[in-house]
Structure formats: structure tokens, C-alpha cells
Amino acid sequence: MSNDPQNLPALRGSGMNRNTPGTDPVGEIGPQPWMQAPETVAVIRALTAEGGDVRFVGGCVRDSVARRPIGDIDLATPMKPETVIALLEKAGLRAIPTGIEHGTVTALSGDRHYEITTLRVDVETDGRHAKVAFTDDWIADAARRDFTINAMSCSVDGAIYDPFNGLDDLGHGRVRFVGIARERIAEDVLRLLRFFRVYATYGAPPADIDALAACRAMASELPKLSGERVRAELLRILLAPNADEAIVMMRGQGVFDHLLPQATNIGRLRMMAWLDSRAIRLSNISPEPIRRLAALLDTNRAGAEAIAERLRLSVAEREHLVALAEPSTDIAPGIPDAAFRRLLHKVGAERVRDQALMLWAQRLSIAPHLPREDSHAWQQLLSQTASWQSIEFPLKGRDVLAAGIAPGPDVGEILARAETWWADGDFRADRDACLAYLRMLIAARG
């Protein structure tokens, strides 16, 4: 988004009385498709059927104002969770008590999920979890949110409530904590990482001084976070529009010293982000978080394994990261076409594509202005990964068994040798030719 406040949608009635911040609306947004969707209307009708108060909160309000795509639609209400459940069920909607101890109920309307949370205040926090008490005070509830741009709420008819000046911050690209930054992070250390993620999406330089100082002071608390929580935030940071800028700030504030000391290759990450989001226009290339993480790391396969364990990566993510830790140096401009096709067959087009991007990004991080012919050659390699159609080897293990080899490890070994011969011949041999070579291999065994 542009960070010029003039580019925010006009708020009808903006500049209304703000003598009591947050109590009165500061303006209105016009009708929004997500507000008028039948699924949303059904939830609102259910919750207001008996006069209850309800507002939209968080990201859906922020992104509507910023003219960004809407993700989750969250709501808040002074009504207790049991009342919310009763109203939803009375209207024929399914209610799931997803976080009932914290006042959260999920409503299913059509194929959409709506998270509805009772207004609350924190009674006790330990850096990860909070004990809450329910309230009917909208400003007190907003005060427990992380950033000013997330503390806005919106009535069902579009009136915007903004107790912490989030509209102005959003317009100018300011990402500020609600209240005292260090206290907000102490309540939930994950907010430290969330600051950089939100900044990478909505922020503009210079970053808030108080927020950066709090992040630097609290960075030593990051090891207390679970790998799953760190993984979720880090991968989202890496996919954000200004990921490289946020990563540079994290490095400068000592965040990675406590979180991921191997995250030092800022130059390669910058080049990777440029390649996968702006420089290359191929159908099989788009921003991908594990590939960007691998670009950021200075480590080997063993180090990548340890990082995957720390971040609790899935099996597929782990394999992806480890494979990119030491990309094949065979992938380079000038590799013969037949050799490159063999590599595509052996390794797979996606794996080769990502290794090529890693190697190209590394070259660019050292010499940003490569000769045009080099850049063209890298583009050609990547184009081949996009157009590659996998070729199936004509033989199976049963063909080796039928040729007289007893079941056992010899079957796989012979089949692999035959497939290597077929690939070395640029995949031209048909099934009959492969069978003839198979028989020759077996005969040579004596």
C-alpha cells in the first residue's frame, strides 16, 4: 500500500468529535463486500437478534481501510461466550467453543468461519499465556491488542472506532505498539516477531524507535517460544512484501543472535526476494518461505537439519531446507542440455529450480551486475524447469525378476544401472532397447 494517508479510503465524517478517544466513531467506511456477504449477515443477525452489541475487529477493519484483500473476519462483543453460543444455535448456525476459556467462539456460516470473542482484559500474563476477565469496555479490550493499527473496530453499519490513532499510523506506515512497547512484548514474547512481520507488510521507514528498543531489550526471551510459534511468524515475515528490510532490522536489533544465529546472508535473501517476486516471470516461480529461509542461512546440511528441528518444520519442509543448504554446483550456465535434462529427471524440476535460484541469488549477492548473457543463461535454465515434463523409465522391478534375478537388493541395483544408461542416452531408448540392455547387464554378471 502507499503510506500516504490521502490514499486511504475516505472516511465519511472523519474528524468527528474525539474528545473522548475511542468512545465516539471517527468516521465510516462504505459498504464492504465481506460485510454484505450472506454468511456474514447471517452471523450478525444471530448475534444482534436480542439487541446485543457486536463489532468487527482487527485485520478485517485494518485491511478494509487500507484497501487490502480481507482474510479472516473477526468480531467482538460484550456478550458472554455462553450467550454467543446460544444465539448462534438458535439461528441454526454451528458454534464451536474454540477458546472458551478466553471467550472465543467460532461460528460456522456457509463455508466461512467467524471468530467471535467476548471483550476482555488481561488479569495475569507469563509471556506466553494470559488469564483474562470479561468486560463490557470496548476501549479496555482494544488496549490489550498489540498494535494501534490492529486496535480499531467497526460497527456493523461501518462506523470506525479508533482509540489509539491507528488510522493515522496506518496512513503513514507507522507500526506502534499499543501503550508501552516493552510491556506489550512481556505479555507475549511472540509480539516481538509479530512487530517485524507487521512492519514488513504495513510499515514504512523509519521504524518506531520505542518498538525497536523494546525488541532489542527483550530479544533474549525468544528462546522460550516454542518452535511452532517461531516457525509460523518467521515464515510469514519471509513472505511479506518488505521481508528483506524487516530481516535487516531483526539482524540489527540482535534478534537473530538469540533466535537463529545462522541467519546472516542478508545479501542472498535480498537477491532471492528480487528474483522470485519481481525479476522472473515464470509460472513455476513465486515467493516461497522455505526457499527464502535457506537463502538467509549460512549453514551446511547438518546445520539445516538442526534448524529444521528447532523450528519444528514438517518432513517436507525439512527435506526442502536441507536440500538447499548445499545446492549442486552442476547447476550453472553452460551446463550441456543433455546433462541438465538428466539432472531434472534425477532430482526433479522443483528441486532443480530452487537450487538454481539459490545459486543465482548467491552470484548476484557478490556481483549484482552480471553480464547480460549470464542472466539470460540463468533464465534459460529456469525456463527449462518450468517446461520440463517428467519421463518415466520404461522398466520396473518386475522386469528384473522376470529376467531371472532373485528378489533382493540386486534387483534395485540392476534396475538403477539400467536407468542410468537410459538417462545417459538422453532418454531415447524405448522399452525393447532397455530390456535388451537389462539382459546384457544380467548376462555380464555370469
VENWO-V981563 format. One record per backbone hydrogen bond with DSSP energy under -1.0 kcal/mol. CO is the residue of the C=O (numbers start at 1). NH is the residue of the N-H. Records with the same first field share a line. If there is no record, write none. Layout:
CO: NH ; NH
//
This chain:
4: 7
5: 8
11: 14
20: 23
27: 160
28: 12
32: 36
37: 41
38: 42
39: 43
40: 44
41: 45
42: 46
43: 47
44: 48
48: 51
55: 76
56: 154
58: 62
59: 63
60: 64
61: 65
62: 66
63: 68
65: 9
74: 57
75: 117
76: 55
77: 119
80: 84
81: 85
82: 86
83: 87
84: 88
85: 89
86: 90
87: 91
88: 93
89: 92
94: 108
96: 98 ; 106
99: 102 ; 104
100: 103
103: 118
104: 99
105: 116
106: 96
107: 114
109: 112
112: 109
114: 107
115: 75
116: 105
117: 77
119: 135
121: 133
124: 131
127: 189
129: 126
131: 123 ; 124
133: 121
137: 141
138: 142
139: 143
141: 144
142: 145
146: 178
147: 150
148: 151
152: 58
153: 161
154: 56
155: 158
158: 29
159: 155
160: 26
161: 153
162: 165
165: 169
166: 170
167: 171
168: 172
169: 174
173: 204
176: 148
180: 184
181: 185
182: 186
183: 187
184: 188
188: 191
189: 192
190: 194
191: 195
193: 197
194: 198
195: 199
196: 200
198: 202
199: 203
200: 242
208: 212
209: 213
210: 214
211: 215
212: 216
213: 217
214: 218
218: 221
219: 222
221: 224
222: 225
226: 230
227: 231
228: 232
229: 233
230: 234
231: 235
232: 236
233: 237
234: 238
237: 240
240: 243
242: 246
243: 247
244: 248
245: 249
246: 250
247: 251
248: 252
249: 253
250: 255
251: 254
255: 259
256: 260
260: 263
262: 264 ; 298
264: 266
265: 269
266: 270
267: 271
268: 272
269: 273
270: 274
271: 275
272: 276
273: 277
274: 278 ; 279
275: 280
282: 285
288: 292
289: 293
290: 294
291: 295
292: 296
293: 297
296: 265
300: 304
301: 305
302: 306
303: 307
304: 308
305: 309
306: 310
307: 311
308: 313
314: 318
315: 319
316: 320
317: 321
318: 322
319: 323
320: 324
328: 331
332: 335
336: 340
337: 341
338: 342
339: 343
340: 344
341: 345
342: 346
343: 347
344: 348
348: 352
349: 353
350: 354
351: 355
352: 356
353: 357
354: 358
355: 359
356: 360
357: 361
358: 362
359: 363
360: 364
361: 365
363: 367
371: 375
372: 376
373: 377
374: 378
375: 379
376: 380
377: 381
378: 382
379: 383
380: 384
381: 385
382: 386
383: 387
384: 388
396: 399
397: 401
398: 402
399: 403
400: 405
401: 404
408: 411
409: 413
410: 414
411: 415
412: 416
413: 417
414: 418
415: 419
416: 420
417: 421
418: 422
419: 423
420: 424
421: 425
422: 427
423: 426
425: 428
430: 434
431: 435
432: 436
433: 437
434: 438
435: 439
436: 440
437: 441
438: 442
439: 443
440: 444
443: 446
//
